[in-house]
Amino acid sequence: MAEFIFWMCLLLPVYAYVGYPLLLTLLAPLFPAWRHTPAPPLNVSVVIAAHNEARHIEHKLRTLLAQDYRPATLQIILASDGSTDDTVARARTVDDPRITVLDLPRQGKAATLNAGVAQSSGDILVFTDADNQWSLDTLGHLLAPLNDPQVGACAGHMVIPVTGGGLSVGDSLYRHYEGWLRRVENRTGCMVSADGALLALRRELFENVPAEVNDDFFLSTCAPAKFKRIVYVPEAQVIDHGVDDADKQFRRRQRVTVGGLQSLAQRRELLNPLKHGLYALALISHKLIRRLAPVLLLPLLLSNFWLWDDHGFYRLSLLAQLLGYAAAVAGLLDSQHRLPKPFRLAAFLLVTLAGMSIGLWQFLRGQRYAQWNPEQNR
């Protein structure tokens, strides 16, 4: 029994994080490569939900206005979710008729996004955050795949530079890993979802975002829900922030896990392979098994202790686990950041997996996160 538990608890996480991407990498050459021509002039509405983003909002609005892509019409909607700083006042200093500023009461990100979309008029909705940085060619790259009528949504690529000495090294490496995974998902036609930092969606596919879900996942899956593709556009880049602080990283993983599982519950029809084929299998592998995998690490460790005398492999695997946990704890205790990066990476993994495990427990208990505070992620 201990051996069965050990191998089940080992193989599922290995499949979720390594086996699944490798399988898609092997399958990718069997699928035709996609080529996209430059996007024609489209009617575009950019929607930004913001809460206390006074530091970033002017620069963000001016960057959007300066994009080298020229749409048929451009509308920028800044929807403030009960900001208590001068986000609204600073946004209104950017005097341009293409900008609409909504000063809304505090109601949560989902309701704020819905209110912004209700004021929009574009055929293409672009969702982005106030604090990430665009290049001048970001919008043009993002919209190019929409020449194909089978494409319903486009996802950009988030870059997280390592700016501190803490856990942001893990955030940065994780983005490289996600970039690899999304490339092979994109090649095989089963790109699962997009980041909220940069997402384009055909307006006719939009559905109001329910409270308590991860809005980026829900919005991007509006496309496969209508049997349209999500396309990954690595050339459309935004620069975002990593999280150095372990406590913030832990709380963020809890919130993302709870919201992600709630999102999957809302979109459970997409998990049916008979209806959605390879996309459903990718969604199960990328989003469901990955979120369940961290809770298997404790029974993996305990069963490994039980199997110590059975074979040399089990002794080596137990030592490897214990060394990994020791390195993670050392990385967490290294407040001066004197240890090499692998220790901080191990700390990032431990905090991430622990936060995901607690998030799963919170979801099963019915806990939900209705409010949001972007400052928690910095």
Backbone torsions as a table, in degrees:
resi	resn	phi	psi	omega
1	MET	NA	-42.7	179.3
2	ALA	-61.8	-37.6	179.6
3	GLU	-66.7	-40.5	177.4
4	PHE	-62.0	-45.8	179.1
5	ILE	-60.8	-44.3	-179.2
6	PHE	-57.7	-51.0	-174.5
7	TRP	-71.0	-35.5	176.0
8	MET	-65.1	-43.6	-179.1
9	CYS	-71.6	-21.1	176.8
10	LEU	-86.4	-46.7	-171.3
11	LEU	-71.7	-34.8	-179.8
12	LEU	-64.8	-50.3	175.4
13	PRO	-62.0	-39.4	178.7
14	VAL	-62.2	-41.4	176.8
15	TYR	-63.6	-46.4	-175.0
16	ALA	-61.5	-41.6	-171.9
17	TYR	-98.6	-22.8	-176.9
18	VAL	-124.8	-50.4	-175.0
19	GLY	-62.7	-43.6	-179.4
20	TYR	-62.3	-50.6	176.9
21	PRO	-60.7	-38.4	179.3
22	LEU	-66.4	-38.2	177.9
23	LEU	-61.3	-45.1	178.3
24	LEU	-65.9	-35.4	177.9
25	THR	-62.0	-39.3	178.0
26	LEU	-69.8	-33.9	-179.0
27	LEU	-80.0	-22.7	-171.8
28	ALA	-53.8	-42.7	-179.2
29	PRO	-62.5	-16.5	179.5
30	LEU	-78.8	-10.0	-178.2
31	PHE	-108.5	143.9	-179.8
32	PRO	-68.1	144.7	176.7
33	ALA	-73.6	144.5	-179.8
34	TRP	-97.5	137.8	176.2
35	ARG	-124.5	138.6	-177.7
36	HIS	-123.4	133.1	174.3
37	THR	-85.9	163.3	179.0
38	PRO	-55.8	146.1	-176.9
39	ALA	-69.3	135.7	173.7
40	PRO	-71.6	168.3	176.7
41	PRO	-63.0	121.6	-178.4
42	LEU	-119.6	161.5	174.0
43	ASN	-88.4	111.6	-168.6
44	VAL	-119.0	133.7	170.8
45	SER	-119.7	121.0	177.3
46	VAL	-97.8	125.7	-177.0
47	VAL	-114.9	124.8	178.9
48	ILE	-122.4	117.7	170.0
49	ALA	-92.1	129.6	-174.2
50	ALA	-137.0	143.3	172.2
51	HIS	-135.9	113.1	179.8
52	ASN	54.5	59.6	-179.2
53	GLU	-116.2	36.3	-177.5
54	ALA	-60.4	-31.7	-178.3
55	ARG	-66.9	-27.4	-169.3
56	HIS	-113.3	-19.6	-162.1
57	ILE	-69.6	-37.9	179.9
58	GLU	-62.6	-48.1	-179.8
59	HIS	-60.4	-40.6	-178.7
60	LYS	-64.1	-45.7	-179.1
61	LEU	-63.8	-41.6	-179.1
62	ARG	-68.4	-34.5	176.7
63	THR	-65.7	-41.2	177.9
64	LEU	-63.0	-40.0	179.4
65	LEU	-69.4	-24.0	-175.4
66	ALA	-94.0	6.1	-178.7
67	GLN	-57.9	142.2	-178.5
68	ASP	-78.4	-11.8	172.7
69	TYR	-78.1	134.4	-178.7
70	ARG	-110.1	100.9	179.0
71	PRO	-75.1	165.2	173.4
72	ALA	-61.8	-45.8	171.6
73	THR	-140.9	148.2	178.3
74	LEU	-129.1	130.1	176.0
75	GLN	-130.4	131.5	178.1
76	ILE	-118.8	122.1	-178.5
77	ILE	-115.3	115.3	175.0
78	LEU	-100.3	111.4	-179.6
79	ALA	-105.7	109.4	-179.3
80	SER	-87.1	123.6	-179.6
81	ASP	-92.7	78.2	176.6
82	GLY	60.1	38.5	-179.8
83	SER	-61.2	136.6	179.2
84	THR	-102.5	-3.1	172.7
85	ASP	-98.0	-159.3	-177.5
86	ASP	-101.3	39.2	175.4
87	THR	-55.3	-49.0	-176.6
88	VAL	-64.7	-45.2	-178.8
89	ALA	-62.4	-42.3	-179.7
90	ARG	-69.5	-37.1	177.1
91	ALA	-62.3	-37.4	-178.1
92	ARG	-74.2	-12.2	174.5
93	THR	-74.2	-18.5	176.1
94	VAL	-84.4	93.0	-170.7
95	ASP	-84.4	102.1	179.1
96	ASP	-153.5	132.0	-176.9
97	PRO	-65.2	-14.8	-179.8
98	ARG	-80.4	-7.6	-177.4
99	ILE	-102.5	129.7	173.3
100	THR	-117.0	128.2	-179.7
101	VAL	-111.3	122.6	178.5
102	LEU	-107.8	119.2	178.0
103	ASP	-98.1	92.3	-171.8
104	LEU	-101.5	155.2	172.0
105	PRO	-69.9	162.7	179.1
106	ARG	-64.5	120.5	-176.5
107	GLN	-146.2	-2.5	-178.7
108	GLY	101.1	157.0	-173.9
109	LYS	-66.8	-40.4	-177.7
110	ALA	-59.6	-50.0	-179.7
111	ALA	-64.5	-34.6	179.0
112	THR	-67.1	-42.8	176.1
113	LEU	-62.6	-42.6	179.1
114	ASN	-61.6	-39.5	178.6
115	ALA	-66.7	-38.0	178.0
116	GLY	-65.1	-44.1	179.1
117	VAL	-64.3	-35.7	179.3
118	ALA	-61.8	-25.1	178.6
119	GLN	-92.9	-1.3	-174.5
120	SER	-89.1	161.6	-179.4
121	SER	-131.2	-5.7	-174.0
122	GLY	-75.2	154.4	173.9
123	ASP	-74.0	-24.3	178.6
124	ILE	-118.2	127.7	176.3
125	LEU	-101.5	128.9	176.6
126	VAL	-115.8	124.9	-179.8
127	PHE	-109.2	134.6	179.3
128	THR	-153.1	164.4	178.9
129	ASP	-97.1	159.3	-175.7
130	ALA	-72.7	-28.1	-169.2
131	ASP	-99.2	-3.6	177.8
132	ASN	-90.1	156.6	-172.6
133	GLN	-107.0	128.0	177.4
134	TRP	-96.0	152.4	162.8
135	SER	-84.1	168.2	-177.8
136	LEU	-71.5	-17.8	-179.8
137	ASP	-103.7	9.3	-174.2
138	THR	-61.4	-47.9	-174.4
139	LEU	-65.2	-42.4	-179.5
140	GLY	-62.1	-44.0	177.0
141	HIS	-62.8	-42.9	-176.0
142	LEU	-61.3	-38.8	-172.9
143	LEU	-87.3	-12.2	-174.2
144	ALA	-56.0	-42.6	-178.3
145	PRO	-64.3	-14.8	-178.0
146	LEU	-71.9	-2.8	168.7
147	ASN	-61.1	-27.5	-179.8
148	ASP	-87.8	119.3	-177.3
149	PRO	-65.3	-16.1	177.8
150	GLN	-80.6	-10.1	178.5
151	VAL	-90.2	122.3	-179.8
152	GLY	-103.8	-24.6	-177.6
153	ALA	-146.7	152.0	179.5
154	CYS	-129.6	137.0	-179.3
155	ALA	-114.9	133.3	175.4
156	GLY	-86.7	-176.7	-177.5
157	HIS	-113.7	125.7	179.6
158	MET	-94.3	128.3	176.6
159	VAL	-109.0	129.2	177.5
160	ILE	-119.9	104.0	177.6
161	PRO	-72.2	152.2	176.7
162	VAL	-85.0	98.3	-175.0
163	THR	-99.3	-16.7	-177.5
164	GLY	-121.7	-173.7	-179.2
165	GLY	-103.8	8.8	-175.2
166	GLY	-103.3	-134.4	-171.4
167	LEU	-81.6	-1.7	178.7
168	SER	-62.0	-19.9	175.1
169	VAL	-60.8	-36.3	176.9
170	GLY	-69.4	-41.4	176.7
171	ASP	-58.2	-44.1	-177.9
172	SER	-64.8	-47.4	179.6
173	LEU	-65.5	-35.9	178.1
174	TYR	-62.4	-37.1	178.2
175	ARG	-66.8	-36.4	174.9
176	HIS	-63.9	-42.9	177.4
177	TYR	-61.4	-46.0	179.2
178	GLU	-63.5	-35.9	177.2
179	GLY	-62.2	-44.0	176.2
180	TRP	-60.2	-47.2	-177.9
181	LEU	-62.7	-42.2	-178.4
182	ARG	-70.5	-30.9	175.4
183	ARG	-62.8	-45.0	-178.0
184	VAL	-75.8	-32.0	172.5
185	GLU	-63.1	-42.8	-179.4
186	ASN	-62.2	-42.4	-178.2
187	ARG	-65.0	-35.1	-178.4
188	THR	-92.1	5.0	173.8
189	GLY	76.1	21.2	-177.9
190	CYS	-129.3	35.0	174.3
191	MET	-54.4	126.5	-167.2
192	VAL	-83.9	-49.8	-175.5
193	SER	-162.3	176.2	-177.5
194	ALA	-121.5	161.9	171.3
195	ASP	-82.1	146.5	177.7
196	GLY	-67.6	-14.5	179.1
197	ALA	-63.2	-27.2	-178.4
198	LEU	-162.7	108.5	-176.0
199	LEU	-149.7	131.3	173.9
200	ALA	-114.5	140.9	-176.4
201	LEU	-143.6	135.9	174.0
202	ARG	-64.0	134.9	-174.5
203	ARG	-59.2	-37.7	-176.2
204	GLU	-67.3	-13.9	178.8
205	LEU	-93.5	-11.2	-174.1
206	PHE	-64.4	136.5	170.0
207	GLU	-124.4	143.6	177.0
208	ASN	-55.5	137.4	-176.5
209	VAL	-80.2	122.6	176.6
210	PRO	-68.8	154.4	174.1
211	ALA	-65.3	151.6	169.9
212	GLU	76.0	9.5	173.9
213	VAL	-104.3	167.0	168.6
214	ASN	-77.6	110.6	-170.6
215	ASP	-61.1	-36.3	-177.3
216	ASP	-65.9	-42.5	177.6
217	PHE	-63.8	-47.0	-177.0
218	PHE	-62.6	-45.3	-178.2
219	LEU	-64.5	-44.4	-177.3
220	SER	-68.5	-29.7	179.0
221	THR	-80.6	0.8	169.1
222	CYS	-60.8	-28.4	-179.7
223	ALA	-72.4	-58.1	179.3
224	PRO	-64.2	-24.1	175.4
225	ALA	-62.5	-25.4	176.5
226	LYS	-107.4	19.5	176.5
227	PHE	63.0	35.3	171.6
228	LYS	-110.9	158.7	-176.7
229	ARG	-87.6	149.9	162.1
230	ILE	-98.8	133.8	-178.7
231	VAL	-117.3	133.7	176.9
232	TYR	-89.5	130.2	-177.6
233	VAL	-121.8	89.2	-176.4
234	PRO	-64.1	-22.6	179.2
235	GLU	-71.2	-23.4	179.2
236	ALA	-85.7	93.8	-170.8
237	GLN	-107.2	145.9	169.1
238	VAL	-130.7	148.9	176.8
239	ILE	-102.7	125.4	-178.9
240	ASP	-122.0	-173.7	-173.8
241	HIS	-107.1	139.7	168.5
242	GLY	-88.2	170.3	179.6
243	VAL	-116.1	115.9	180.0
244	ASP	-83.2	-34.8	-173.2
245	ASP	-76.3	129.2	-176.9
246	ALA	-64.4	-39.2	-177.7
247	ASP	-65.5	-42.5	177.5
248	LYS	-65.6	-41.0	179.1
249	GLN	-62.0	-41.4	180.0
250	PHE	-63.3	-47.0	-178.7
251	ARG	-67.0	-35.7	179.1
252	ARG	-64.9	-43.3	180.0
253	ARG	-64.4	-34.1	174.3
254	GLN	-60.8	-51.5	-176.6
255	ARG	-62.2	-44.3	-178.3
256	VAL	-64.9	-38.7	-179.8
257	THR	-67.8	-45.9	178.2
258	VAL	-60.8	-47.9	179.5
259	GLY	-65.2	-35.4	179.4
260	GLY	-67.0	-42.7	178.4
261	LEU	-68.3	-36.6	175.2
262	GLN	-64.9	-37.2	177.3
263	SER	-63.6	-44.3	178.3
264	LEU	-62.5	-36.6	176.7
265	ALA	-63.6	-39.8	177.9
266	GLN	-66.9	-32.5	-176.0
267	ARG	-108.0	29.0	-172.8
268	ARG	-61.4	-21.7	178.4
269	GLU	-66.2	-22.8	179.2
270	LEU	-73.9	-11.9	-179.4
271	LEU	-84.1	2.8	-177.3
272	ASN	-91.1	106.2	-179.1
273	PRO	-64.3	-25.9	179.6
274	LEU	-67.7	-25.4	-178.2
275	LYS	-102.3	-36.1	-173.7
276	HIS	-118.8	7.5	168.7
277	GLY	56.0	-132.1	-176.0
278	LEU	-62.3	-32.0	178.6
279	TYR	-60.7	-43.4	179.7
280	ALA	-61.3	-42.7	179.1
281	LEU	-64.9	-38.4	177.1
282	ALA	-66.3	-40.5	179.5
283	LEU	-64.4	-42.6	177.7
284	ILE	-61.9	-43.4	-177.3
285	SER	-71.4	-46.5	-172.1
286	HIS	-77.0	-40.2	-171.9
287	LYS	-107.4	-39.5	-174.3
288	LEU	-85.1	-57.7	-177.3
289	ILE	-62.5	-38.7	-179.4
290	ARG	-61.6	-37.1	-179.7
291	ARG	-76.7	-23.3	177.8
292	LEU	-87.1	-24.3	-172.3
293	ALA	-59.1	-40.6	-175.8
294	PRO	-58.4	-29.9	-178.3
295	VAL	-71.2	-10.8	179.3
296	LEU	-84.0	-10.1	-174.6
297	LEU	-69.4	-36.0	178.9
298	LEU	-67.9	-50.1	175.5
299	PRO	-62.9	-28.5	174.5
300	LEU	-61.6	-45.8	-179.6
301	LEU	-65.9	-45.2	-177.7
302	LEU	-65.8	-42.6	178.6
303	SER	-66.1	-30.1	178.9
304	ASN	-67.8	-37.1	173.8
305	PHE	-60.0	-42.0	-178.0
306	TRP	-64.0	-32.1	-175.4
307	LEU	-92.5	10.2	-174.1
308	TRP	-52.7	-41.5	-174.7
309	ASP	-87.7	-2.5	-173.0
310	ASP	-79.3	-37.5	-174.0
311	HIS	-163.9	153.4	177.9
312	GLY	-61.2	-32.4	179.1
313	PHE	-58.7	-42.0	-178.1
314	TYR	-68.1	-32.8	176.4
315	ARG	-67.4	-41.9	178.6
316	LEU	-65.8	-41.4	-179.0
317	SER	-66.5	-36.9	177.7
318	LEU	-66.9	-43.7	177.6
319	LEU	-61.4	-40.0	178.7
320	ALA	-62.5	-42.6	178.1
321	GLN	-63.2	-46.9	-177.8
322	LEU	-64.2	-39.3	176.9
323	LEU	-64.5	-39.7	178.0
324	GLY	-62.8	-45.2	177.9
325	TYR	-65.4	-38.7	178.5
326	ALA	-63.9	-42.1	177.6
327	ALA	-63.0	-39.1	179.4
328	ALA	-65.0	-44.7	178.6
329	VAL	-63.7	-41.5	177.2
330	ALA	-61.3	-40.0	177.9
331	GLY	-64.5	-36.5	178.2
332	LEU	-69.5	-35.6	-178.1
333	LEU	-80.5	-13.3	-177.1
334	ASP	-80.8	75.1	-175.8
335	SER	-67.5	-23.1	179.5
336	GLN	-90.2	-1.9	177.8
337	HIS	57.2	46.1	180.0
338	ARG	-91.3	-21.8	-179.1
339	LEU	-76.4	157.3	178.8
340	PRO	-62.7	164.9	-176.7
341	LYS	-57.7	-35.9	179.8
342	PRO	-55.5	-30.2	178.1
343	PHE	-69.5	-39.6	177.4
344	ARG	-69.2	-34.6	176.6
345	LEU	-65.2	-42.6	176.8
346	ALA	-62.0	-39.9	177.8
347	ALA	-63.7	-41.6	177.2
348	PHE	-59.8	-45.2	-179.7
349	LEU	-63.3	-42.5	-179.7
350	LEU	-64.1	-46.2	179.9
351	VAL	-64.3	-41.4	179.8
352	THR	-63.0	-49.1	-177.8
353	LEU	-67.5	-36.4	176.8
354	ALA	-66.6	-42.4	178.4
355	GLY	-63.6	-39.3	177.4
356	MET	-65.1	-38.9	179.6
357	SER	-65.1	-44.9	177.7
358	ILE	-65.8	-37.6	177.8
359	GLY	-61.3	-39.3	176.5
360	LEU	-62.8	-43.1	178.7
361	TRP	-62.6	-42.5	178.9
362	GLN	-63.2	-40.5	178.9
363	PHE	-62.2	-45.1	-179.2
364	LEU	-64.8	-28.7	177.6
365	ARG	-82.7	-5.1	178.4
366	GLY	92.0	8.7	179.1
367	GLN	-76.0	138.9	179.6
368	ARG	-134.5	156.1	177.8
369	TYR	-113.5	107.2	-177.0
370	ALA	-90.8	-35.2	-177.9
371	GLN	-93.8	166.2	178.6
372	TRP	-141.2	153.3	177.9
373	ASN	-146.5	102.0	-176.4
374	PRO	-55.6	-27.3	-178.7
375	GLU	-63.4	-22.6	178.6
376	GLN	-66.1	-20.6	-176.6
377	ASN	-99.7	16.2	-177.5
378	ARG	-121.7	NA	NA
